[in-house]
Amino acid sequence: MALTLAERSKLIAPSATLAMAAEAKRLKVKGIDVLDFALGEPDFNTPENIQEAAFQAIRSGKTHYTPPAGIPELRQAIADHYTNKIGLPTQAAQVVVSNGAKQSLHNALMALTGPGDEVIIPAPYWVSYADLVKLTGATPVVISTTEESGFKLSPEAFLAAVTPRTKLLMLNSPSNPTGVVYSRGELEALADAVLGTSAGVISDEIYEQLTYDGAEPTCFATLRPGLAERTVTISGVSKTYAMTGWRIGWAVASEPISKFMGDIQSQETSNPCSVSQWAALEAVAGPQDSVAEMLGHFAERRAYVLKRVALLHDVTCVAPGGAFYAFMNVSKHFGRTLGGKVITDSTDFCLTALAAVHVALVMGSAFGTEGYARLSFATDLKTLGRGFDALEVFLKD
Ligand SMILES: Cc1ncc(COP(=O)(O)O)c(C=O)c1O
């Protein structure tokens, strides 16, 4: 008799962005020229100084197990970054380095929540939040935000969702999928609301260094006295340094929490890749010129994308203040025939766009918000140009 899966298999769906990317790849293998705007990863190569640090680590035999929470040098460099640049006084012992920010989120949720707990997640949310919460046995409580409110959670909406079982609020600014950046004032108002409850916060700040037009990223934990003890701050090198495949992220938390997250990790994965940690050390502590250079390209692409979205038939989007996504409202097309198919929802829209004009986007429903399609502009201007030409044809169908 075949083995049966655990109950939790019913709770977990595969990541929709990765699924969409896989479908795009399937078409590419068939020789189809897919214009792929599905995956949220910089197209740039990892900067050379970082590559070099990895080569040196390999050559000098830094290829063994490391302490579970990361090499002391990297933990210290991250602590220094928070203390000196972000204004969050941090000890190395408060930093846990993981296999990507995704594992850091998992560690934080495993450390803090379980059956009976509720975790408030504003939608649109990053695809993995709800499933990562469910994995712990806790219940995601999704609060919808609207395009009219700039896709931002208000303190009133947060407080209305709080119950005696609320354990955490998950924040993400700059946001994936909307690119929304909360202002300092907006975050302060949320911080005050949080401090009036017993809830804690996981603040996912992975896009902290990718903002545009003077939008100021804010580290939530710094905003009010007492907030750092209630907050787990998540970030990493994937997006800022074009290091998605190296798998290095981190969590910063008060010591009892960071200690437990390190213990969880020691049982699950032992340690993040040793070579990647040495590369990440160079990323965090080495020259930062490449960050500004990549940001310049992203800013140029963002301006181009906004210009082209404005010309698309019956499509709008809130200008992203950060990250590299345009969250396009495509709902006016629902009920119409595009690519020979009547479009009923965002999944239909994206699958039909992929089949008809070979443009890969991700459906808004994957982010908990129907009516939208996410376009990642972490790709070159030429491909973006061809993508928008194809979308124009598709939407005039
Ligand atoms: C909001 C957000 N958090 C976390 C992650 C995960 O980052 P990593 O690749 O470091 O695991 C991503 C990646 O897409 C993201 O968009």
The ligand as a Tripos MOL2 file, in Angstrom:
@<TRIPOS>MOLECULE
LIG
   16    16     1     0     0
SMALL
NO_CHARGES

@<TRIPOS>ATOM
      1 C1          9.0650   39.8370    0.3040 C.3       1 LIG1
      2 C2         10.0470   38.7300    0.1660 C.ar      1 LIG1
      3 N1         10.5150   38.1520    1.2790 N.ar      1 LIG1
      4 C3         11.3970   37.1410    1.2270 C.ar      1 LIG1
      5 C4         11.8560   36.6560    0.0200 C.ar      1 LIG1
      6 C5         12.8160   35.5010    0.0100 C.3       1 LIG1
      7 O1         14.1230   35.8890   -0.2190 O.3       1 LIG1
      8 P1         15.2850   34.7950   -0.3040 P.3       1 LIG1
      9 O2         15.4960   34.5330   -1.7620 O.co2     1 LIG1
     10 O3         16.4620   35.4530    0.3340 O.co2     1 LIG1
     11 O4         14.8470   33.5850    0.4120 O.co2     1 LIG1
     12 C6         11.3930   37.2270   -1.1720 C.ar      1 LIG1
     13 C7         11.8120   36.6870   -2.4840 C.2       1 LIG1
     14 O5         11.1530   36.8210   -3.4850 O.2       1 LIG1
     15 C8         10.4700   38.2970   -1.0890 C.ar      1 LIG1
     16 O6         10.0030   38.8910   -2.1880 O.3       1 LIG1
@<TRIPOS>BOND
     1     1     2 1
     2     2     3 ar
     3     2    15 ar
     4     3     4 ar
     5     4     5 ar
     6     5     6 1
     7     5    12 ar
     8     6     7 1
     9     7     8 1
    10     8     9 2
    11     8    10 1
    12     8    11 1
    13    12    13 1
    14    12    15 ar
    15    13    14 2
    16    15    16 1
@<TRIPOS>SUBSTRUCTURE
     1 LIG1         1 GROUP 0 **** ****
